[in-house]
Amino acid sequence: MFRAAVVASTLLLPACSLVTDSLWPSLTGEEPNGTAQASASRPTAVAQPKAAARPASATRSAQRGPAASTFAPPPPPQIGTGNFKPTGVTPGNSTGTFVGKQIAGYRTELQRLQKSVAQHNMQLQEMRAKMVQDSQRYHGTIAAINARLQVGTTPGNPILVQQFNSAQTELDRLNVDIDAMNRLATAVSADSTLSAYLAESSHAAFSLSGAVDEDHAQLAILEDEVRRTTVLIERLFREVTEDVSRQTAYVSTERSNLNLLSAGIKSGEIYGVSLVNRAMASAAGMSANVAGTATDTTGRRPLVVIRFDRDTVQYQQALYNAVSRVLERRPNAVFDLVAVAPGTGGQASIALNSTKVRRSAEGVLRSLVEMGLPPSRIALSGKTSADAQTNEVHLYLR
């Protein structure tokens, strides 16, 4: 019933490991004492240093002056604050007509949908609270390591090694939080599908014969409540995906920072933020004003076309290959990501497809961010096209 296709423009560009590393950074690092990383569940025995001891590296750090004292680790990204509580469903009296029975069925489905939305909203609030706690523990550990490195310490200090292992474990917890939030985004997407069905069905019920005036009055109320629920679901989904995008990029950045911190613990010196992350931040800053809002893509050839004509489309590898080749030639490139819905069919069908392809485009955006592309380099927009036979997502090079 479905057929998938991923089409990428062929770019004959030389290979470049730097672009690949910045797009999909390594998630592994060497333990700061120079040995293979110990399991997070295995404790590390440490000895407390004597209070009177002052290592030679501390003297060297003091001589470095104010440059070291000005370093402060970046704070974790802000998470959303929205609270998405459905307003409820207005009850209605039975009219005894066929249309009245249809309305009663739609009303039951809407109640079930709103119950699901309420549960997902509660899960989101719990996940956010846990993510804040995990971030605070991680940053507390990193701050303790940096504070010790800032005043100077012995190379390979076992106390810092133990704290480093704890920091890696705490960052792994944030990864688990992100995975849970990704699953929540999938569940909210299913709610959106049901809300689109109810919106289309309730609107179509006005044209059914055999209805009385009371049926149409109840339908008007039901349709308004379906629309409000749809908007609520879209806001919920948007905040969940934004939280996932920010936290994923943040964890990837911190993995690189941990690698540099490992080198600092080995030498007993403080370095600061990873140069890879600093370069990525500079590139994002230069392109932020360029990306802005989406530009007109009429007449432009897309770099990648992803056709969503089946439930699961494996596009990530082709997308990664195409974008990485572009970044080899243009490290500061920015992109337009366009959700394209077929322009044929009735108004309800176009609206339903537009909602679905928008979610698909947000999934592609999330994949690009997970690969390491800064969100400021991507402008997301949507349109309908009479040439499109199915929902498509197009990626253009600006």
C-alpha positions in Angstrom: 0.0 0.0 0.0 2.9 2.3 0.6 6.2 3.0 -1.2 9.1 5.0 0.3 11.8 6.9 -1.5 14.6 9.1 -0.4 16.3 11.2 -3.1 19.5 13.1 -2.5 21.4 15.2 -4.9 24.9 13.8 -5.7 27.7 16.1 -4.6 31.2 15.1 -5.7 33.1 16.7 -2.8 36.2 15.5 -1.0 35.9 13.6 2.3 36.5 15.6 5.5 36.6 14.0 8.9 36.3 17.4 10.7 32.8 18.0 9.3 31.7 14.4 10.2 33.0 14.8 13.7 31.1 18.0 14.2 27.9 16.7 12.8 27.9 13.4 14.7 30.3 13.9 17.6 31.8 10.9 19.4 30.0 9.8 22.5 32.9 7.9 24.0 36.0 9.2 25.8 39.1 8.0 27.5 39.1 7.9 31.3 41.2 10.7 32.7 43.7 8.4 34.5 44.7 7.0 31.1 43.0 3.6 31.5 39.9 2.2 30.0 36.7 3.7 31.4 35.4 1.8 34.4 31.8 0.7 34.6 29.6 3.3 36.1 28.3 0.8 38.6 31.8 -0.1 39.9 33.0 2.3 42.7 36.5 3.8 42.6 38.5 3.8 45.7 40.1 7.2 46.5 42.4 8.5 49.1 41.7 11.9 50.7 44.7 14.3 50.2 46.5 15.9 53.2 45.3 19.4 53.9 48.8 20.9 54.1 49.8 19.5 50.7 50.0 22.0 47.8 50.9 20.4 44.4 53.3 22.1 42.1 50.6 22.5 39.5 48.7 24.7 41.9 51.5 27.2 41.8 51.5 27.1 38.0 47.7 27.8 38.0 48.1 30.7 40.3 50.7 32.2 38.0 48.3 32.0 35.1 46.4 35.0 36.5 42.8 36.0 35.8 42.3 34.0 32.6 41.6 30.8 34.5 39.5 32.4 37.1 37.1 33.8 34.5 36.1 30.4 33.2 32.6 29.1 34.1 30.8 26.1 32.6 27.8 27.0 30.5 24.4 26.4 32.1 22.1 23.7 30.9 19.5 24.8 28.3 16.1 25.9 29.5 13.2 23.5 29.1 9.6 24.4 28.2 7.2 25.6 30.8 3.8 24.9 29.2 1.1 23.0 31.0 -1.4 21.4 28.7 -4.7 20.6 30.4 -7.8 19.8 28.3 -10.9 21.9 29.1 -13.3 18.9 29.0 -16.2 17.9 26.8 -19.7 19.4 26.9 -22.4 16.7 27.4 -25.4 16.6 25.1 -28.9 15.2 25.1 -29.8 12.3 22.8 -32.0 13.3 19.9 -32.7 9.8 18.7 -31.5 10.5 15.2 -28.7 8.8 13.3 -26.7 12.0 13.3 -27.3 12.2 17.1 -25.8 8.8 17.6 -22.8 9.7 15.5 -22.3 12.8 17.6 -22.4 10.7 20.8 -19.7 8.4 19.4 -17.5 11.4 18.5 -18.0 12.9 21.9 -16.9 9.6 23.5 -13.8 9.6 21.3 -13.0 13.2 22.2 -13.2 12.3 25.9 -10.8 9.5 25.4 -8.5 11.7 23.5 -8.5 14.4 26.2 -7.8 11.8 28.8 -4.8 10.7 26.8 -3.6 14.3 26.5 -4.0 14.9 30.2 -1.9 11.7 30.9 0.8 12.8 28.5 0.9 16.3 30.0 1.4 14.8 33.4 4.2 12.6 32.1 5.9 15.7 30.5 5.8 17.6 33.8 7.3 14.6 35.6 10.0 14.2 33.0 10.9 17.9 33.1 11.3 17.8 36.9 13.6 14.7 36.6 15.6 16.4 33.9 16.2 19.4 36.0 17.3 17.3 38.9 19.7 15.3 36.7 21.1 18.4 35.1 21.7 20.0 38.5 23.6 16.9 39.8 25.7 16.8 36.6 26.6 20.5 36.8 27.3 20.3 40.5 29.8 17.6 39.8 31.4 19.4 36.9 31.6 22.6 38.9 33.4 20.7 41.7 36.0 19.3 39.2 36.5 22.7 37.6 36.9 24.4 41.0 39.7 22.0 41.9 41.4 22.3 38.6 41.2 26.1 38.7 43.3 26.3 41.8 45.6 23.5 40.6 45.9 19.9 41.6 48.1 16.9 41.0 47.9 15.1 37.6 45.4 12.3 37.6 44.1 13.2 41.0 42.0 10.1 42.0 39.3 12.2 43.6 38.7 14.0 40.3 38.8 10.7 38.5 36.0 9.5 40.7 34.0 12.7 40.2 34.6 12.4 36.4 33.1 8.9 36.4 30.1 10.2 38.4 29.7 13.1 35.9 29.6 10.6 33.0 27.0 8.5 34.8 24.9 11.6 35.5 25.1 12.6 31.8 24.0 9.1 30.9 20.9 9.7 33.0 20.1 12.8 30.9 20.4 10.5 27.8 17.8 8.2 29.3 15.6 11.2 30.0 15.8 12.2 26.4 14.9 8.7 25.2 11.8 8.8 27.4 10.8 12.2 26.1 11.2 10.9 22.5 8.8 8.1 23.3 6.4 10.7 24.7 6.6 12.7 21.4 5.6 9.5 19.5 2.6 9.0 21.8 1.6 12.7 21.4 1.9 12.2 17.6 -0.7 9.4 17.9 -3.0 11.8 19.7 -2.6 14.3 16.9 -3.7 11.7 14.4 -6.9 11.0 16.3 -7.6 14.7 16.7 -7.3 15.2 12.9 -9.7 12.3 12.4 -12.3 13.8 14.8 -11.9 17.2 13.2 -12.6 15.9 9.8 -15.5 13.6 10.9 -17.3 16.2 13.0 -17.1 18.7 10.1 -18.4 16.2 7.6 -21.3 15.3 9.9 -22.9 18.6 9.1 -23.7 17.3 5.6 -25.4 14.1 6.8 -29.1 14.0 6.2 -31.7 13.3 8.8 -30.4 15.7 11.4 -32.5 18.0 13.5 -31.5 21.6 14.7 -30.4 20.2 18.0 -27.9 17.9 16.3 -26.3 20.8 14.5 -26.1 22.8 17.6 -24.4 20.0 19.4 -22.1 19.5 16.4 -21.0 23.1 16.5 -20.0 22.8 20.1 -18.2 19.5 19.5 -16.3 20.9 16.5 -15.1 23.9 18.6 -13.9 21.6 21.4 -12.1 19.3 18.9 -10.3 22.4 17.4 -9.2 23.5 20.9 -8.0 20.1 21.7 -6.1 19.9 18.4 -4.4 23.2 19.1 -3.5 22.0 22.6 -2.0 18.8 21.2 0.1 20.7 18.6 1.4 23.0 21.4 2.2 19.9 23.5 4.0 18.2 20.7 5.9 21.3 19.8 7.2 21.8 23.3 8.2 18.2 23.7 10.1 18.2 20.4 11.8 21.5 21.3 12.9 20.1 24.7 14.2 17.0 22.9 16.2 19.1 20.4 17.7 21.4 23.0 18.6 18.6 25.4 20.1 16.3 22.6 22.3 19.1 21.4 23.3 19.9 25.0 24.3 16.3 25.8 26.3 16.0 22.6 28.1 19.2 23.5 28.8 18.0 27.0 30.2 14.8 25.7 32.9 16.7 23.9 33.5 18.9 26.9 34.0 15.8 29.1 36.7 14.6 26.7 38.5 17.9 27.2 37.9 17.8 30.9 39.5 14.3 31.0 42.7 15.8 29.5 42.6 18.5 32.1 42.4 16.0 34.9 45.3 14.0 33.5 47.5 17.1 33.5 46.0 18.8 36.6 45.2 21.9 34.5 41.9 23.6 33.5 41.2 24.2 29.8 37.6 25.4 29.4 35.0 24.6 26.7 35.8 22.1 23.9 37.3 23.8 20.9 34.9 21.8 18.7 31.9 23.1 20.5 33.3 26.6 20.5 33.8 26.4 16.7 30.2 25.1 16.3 28.9 27.9 18.5 30.7 30.5 16.4 29.4 29.0 13.2 25.8 29.0 14.6 26.2 32.6 15.7 27.3 33.7 12.2 24.4 31.9 10.5 21.7 32.7 13.0 20.8 35.9 11.2 21.0 34.2 7.8 18.6 31.4 8.6 15.9 33.5 10.1 12.6 32.7 8.5 12.1 30.4 5.5 12.8 31.8 2.0 10.8 31.1 -1.2 12.0 27.8 -2.7 10.1 28.1 -6.0 12.3 26.9 -8.9 15.0 25.7 -6.6 16.2 22.1 -6.7 16.0 20.3 -3.4 19.1 18.8 -1.9 17.0 15.9 -0.4 13.4 14.8 -1.0 11.9 12.4 1.6 8.5 10.8 0.6 6.4 9.7 3.6 4.3 7.1 1.9 4.7 4.4 4.5 4.5 4.2 8.3 8.3 4.0 8.7 10.8 5.7 6.3 14.5 5.1 6.9 15.9 8.4 5.7 18.5 9.3 8.3 21.6 7.8 6.5 20.9 9.5 3.2 20.1 12.8 4.9 23.3 12.6 6.9 25.4 11.9 3.8 23.9 14.7 1.8 24.2 17.3 4.6 27.8 16.3 5.5 29.0 16.6 1.9 27.5 20.2 1.8 29.3 21.1 5.1 32.6 19.9 3.7 32.4 22.7 1.2 30.4 25.2 3.1 30.9 24.8 6.9 28.5 27.7 7.6 25.7 26.6 5.3 22.1 27.1 6.3 19.1 25.1 5.1 15.4 25.5 4.3 13.3 22.5 5.5 9.9 22.5 3.7 6.9 20.3 4.6 5.0 19.6 1.3 1.4 18.3 1.3 -0.5 17.3 -1.8 -2.7 20.1 -3.0 -5.4 17.7 -4.3 -8.5 16.4 -2.5 -11.0 18.2 -0.3 -10.2 20.9 2.2 -10.4 18.5 5.1 -8.0 16.1 3.3 -5.5 18.9 2.6 -5.7 20.0 6.2 -5.1 16.5 7.5 -2.1 15.9 5.2 -0.7 19.3 6.1 -0.8 18.4 9.8 0.8 15.0 9.2 3.6 16.3 7.0 4.3 19.1 9.4 4.9 16.4 12.1 7.1 14.5 9.7 9.2 17.7 9.0 9.6 18.2 12.7 10.9 14.7 12.9 13.5 15.4 10.2 14.4 18.6 12.0 14.9 16.7 15.2 17.1 14.2 13.3 19.3 17.0 12.0 19.7 18.5 15.4 20.6 15.0 16.8 23.2 14.8 14.1 24.7 18.0 15.5 23.4 20.6 13.1 22.5 23.8 15.1 18.8 24.5 15.0 19.6 28.2 14.0 20.8 26.9 10.7 17.5 25.4 9.7 14.3 27.3 8.7 11.1 25.2 8.8 8.1 26.0 6.7 5.2 24.3 4.9 3.2 24.5 1.7 0.9 22.5 -0.6 1.8 21.4 -4.1 -0.3 20.0 -6.9 2.7 18.0 -8.1 3.1 16.1 -4.9 1.4 12.7 -4.9 2.1 12.0 -1.2 3.4 13.9 1.8 7.0 15.0 1.2 9.7 16.8 3.1 12.2 18.8 1.0 15.6 20.1 2.3 17.1 23.0 0.3 20.5 24.6 0.6 20.1 28.3 1.2 
